[in-house]
Amino acid sequence: MPEGLQVWDESGRLIVDTTTLVGKLLGTTFSEQLSGYLDDERFLRGTPFGFVLPQPTSYNLGNGNAYNATVSNSVKLDFIGNRMRWSLTENEQYYDDIPGYRIYYGIY
């Protein structure tokens, strides 16, 4: 007799099986820094992943114009052991006031 979880949709197609990787969101952190890190022992329980959502920021340029800035595409994430490190790419390091960004992280 087979063991494990299997899930089918209403058409009878198998959509989740014992070989399906399902992610688990572990937490979130907010940063306004050029770089940083977070240690979490739970990274050792699977393959860590992360993604960034921007926190849009508008700057008033003083001439009636505004500049909207986000950095979500410019944040590099690295995982080594139980540590997640992040840093802005060189293109975004010119900000005097870095727009904040939220990092979501987990394992699968």
N, C-alpha and C positions, 0 to 999 in steps of 0.2 A: 504494500500500500504506500503511495507517495506521501511525503511529509512536506510541510511548509505552507505558506500563504500563496494563494492564487486568486486573482480578481479578474472578472470578465465584464465587458460592457454589455449593454442591452442587446447587441447584435451577436453576442457569443464570442467576440474576439478577446483573447487574453491580453490584458493591459498591464498587470503587475504579476510578477513571478518571483521565485526565490533568487533569480539572478538579476533582478531589477535594482539599480542603485537609487535609493530614495534619500534625499538630503534632509538634514536636521539642522534647523536654525538654532544656534547657541546663544547669540546675543547681538548687541549693537554698541557702537561707540561713536562719539562725535569728536571731531578735531578741527582746529583752526590753525594748526601748525604745519610747517614744511615737512615734518616727518614725525614718526612716533612708533610705539610698539605696544603690544598687549600680550601678556602671557596667560594661557589657559590650558590646563592639563588635559582638558577634553579633546584638544586637537590631536592627541596621541591615540585616540580611540577610533580614528578613521582617516579619511583623506580630507584635509581642510579646504575650504573655499571661502571666497568673500566677494562682495560687490559693493559699489559706492553709489549713493544717491546724493545729488548736489543739494545744497541749501542756497537757492538763488539770492544774490545780493545785488542791489542797485547802488551805484555811486552817482551822486549829483556832481556834474562837472562844472557847475556854477554859471553856465551860459544857457540854461534852460534845457540842456541835454542830459540824458542819463546813460550810464554805461552798466549793462547787466553782465555779471560775471558768475560763472560756475566753474568748478574744477573737477567734475566727476570723471571726465575722460582722461585726466592727467594724473590720477593717483595710481601709483604702482604698489601692488600688494605682493608680499613674499611670505612664505611660511617655512620655518625651520624649526623642527621639533615642536615644542609647545609654544612657540612665539610667532605672532603675526606682526610683520613690520610693514609700514607704509611710508611713502614719500611722494612728493610732487615731482613731476618731471621738470627738467631744466626750463622748459618753455613757460611754466607757470610760477617760477620762483621770483619773478619780478614784482609780485604783489606786495604793496606796503601793508595792506590789510587783507589777509587771505580770507576769501569766502569760506565759510564752514562747509564741511562735508561729513555725511554720516556713513559709516562702514558697517555693513551687516556681515556676519561671519557664521560659519557652521561647518559641519562635516557630512560626508556621505560615505 
